[in-house]
Amino acid sequence: MDLNEIYLTIVNAVSGAMGPAKEYPLSVLSVFLITIVMAVISSGVTRLVVDIDLLRRRTSEVRAWQKEYTQALRSKDEKAIARLKKKEQTIKSAQAEMSKEQFKPLIFTIIPFFIFYYIFYAVFGYNQLTVAVSPISLPFVGTNLNFWVWYLLSSFSVSSLIQRIFGLPSAAD
């Protein structure tokens, strides 16, 4: 059995298991639930591999410096600008450390998420089927939403909530 046959076997098994839940209108809820499961997995992995306290400390350090630096620039306070410029390398190091921490979950989730997407992409008709219908026409998309678009919109709507539940810092913090 080659890789393509294994893939098609998995797609057919998942498709069969989902039954009518893969067809509109049940597909709206199915993809939304899949989105929630994927967000929970991602947040769980993040919680396990990221030093959340370090990330919060560094984030508050960087934001405080950025706020102070912006105020100094606006008020044209040369002494404050010079003082803050001396801290700039430390801030850049903190930002690099934050990026490293935020990158860690990607190492563990990227391949499984690609596999997941590739399977469900096929289950939901290779983006040829309508999975959800928007009450308003969306730019570049229209009203009939395929798997990818509905998954993306669903992900935007639940990701922050799931991150809050897991106690993860978000962009709003």
N, C-alpha and C positions, 0 to 999 in steps of 0.2 A: 504494500500500500504506500503510495507516494504522498507527499505533503498536501498536494491539491485534493486528493481523495479524502484524506483525514479532515481537511478543512470543510469540504462539502458534507461529510458525514456529520460533523459538529453542527454546521449551519442547519442541515435538515433535522437533526435531533432537537435543536433549540426551537426551530420554526414549528415543528410538530408539537412540542411541549407547550408552546404559547397558544396554539390553535387560533381561535378568533381574536385573541388579545393583540395580535399583530396587525389587525385590520382596523381601519377607521370605523367608528369613533373610539373603540377600546384602545387603540394604539396611542391615543393622547395620554391616557393614564399609564399605559405600559412604559412608554418612553420616560415619562415623568418619574415613575418608580425606579427605573433603571438609573436615571440621573441621580436620584437620592442615594441609591446603593453605591454608585461610583463616588459620590461626594463623601459618603461615610468612610469608604475604604481609603480614599485619599487623605482625609482628615485624620483617620486612625493611624495611618503610616506616618504622617507628619508629626502627630503627637508622640509617636514612639521614637523617631529618629532625630527630631529637632530639639535643641535646647531652647525651649520657649522663654525661659527667664532671661537668658542671654540676649535673645532676639528682642525682647521688650526693652531691656536696658539700653541696648545699642540704638534701637529705634528712637527712644526718647532722647538720648544723647544727640543723635544726628538732627532730629527735629528742633531741639532747643538751640543748637548751634546755627542751623539754617535760619531760624526765626531771628535770632540775635544778629546774624550777619546781614540779613535782609533789612532789618531796622537800621543797622549802622550805615548801610549803603544809602538808604532813603534819606537819612538825616545827614549824610556826608560827614560822619564822625570819623576822621582819619585815624585817631588813636584807637578807637574800637575796631576799625577795619584791620589795622596792623596787628592788633592783639589777636583778633579772630583768625587772621591769615596764618599766624603761627600754629594754630590748632588744626588747620586745614588738613595736614597730612594724617593726623590722628583720626580725624573724621573720615577721611578716605579709607583708612585701615578698618574703621568700624563698619563702613558701608560694604567693604569687601568681605568682612567677616559675616555680615548679615546675608549677603548674596550667597556665600558658601552654605550657610545654615538653610536658607530657603531652597537651595538646589538639592540638598540631600534626599528629600522624598522622591524627587524625579528619578533618581537612580533605581529606586525600587518599584516605581509605578509605570514608567513609560512603556516598557515592553508589554506588560499585562494590559494596559489601557489600549495600546495599538491593536492587540489581539482582540480585545473586547469590541473595539470599534469595528474592526474588519468583519467580525462575526455578525454583529447586529446590523451593520450596514447591509450585509447580504440578506439577513432575515427580513429586513424592512424594504426589500426590493431595490437595492443599489441606488437609493435616493430617487427612484422613479415613481414610488408610491406616495400618495398623500397620507401623512401620519397625523397631521393636525390642520385645522382650518382657522385662520386668523379672522377676527371680526372686522379688521381694517387691513387695507393693502399695505404691506411693508415694502419699503424701497428695496429694489434688486431681488425681492423674493416673491412678492404678490400675496395672495391669501392662502394658497395651498402650500403647506409646509412639509418638506420631506424630513426624513430621519435626522440628518445632520443639523438642519436649521432648528427643528423643535428641540433636539437634545441641547444645542448651544443656548437657546433661549431659556430652557428649563434650568440648565446649569447656572446661568447668571442669576436666576431667581432663587435658587436654593443654596448655593455655595456659601454665601456669607452667613446664613442662618446655621448651617451645619458647622462651619468654623466656630461660630459663637458657642454652640452646644459643646464642642470639643475644647473650648477654652483657648482657641488659637487667635493670635493677633490678626487683625484685618487691616485693610487700607484706611479704614475710618479711625482706627486707634491712634 
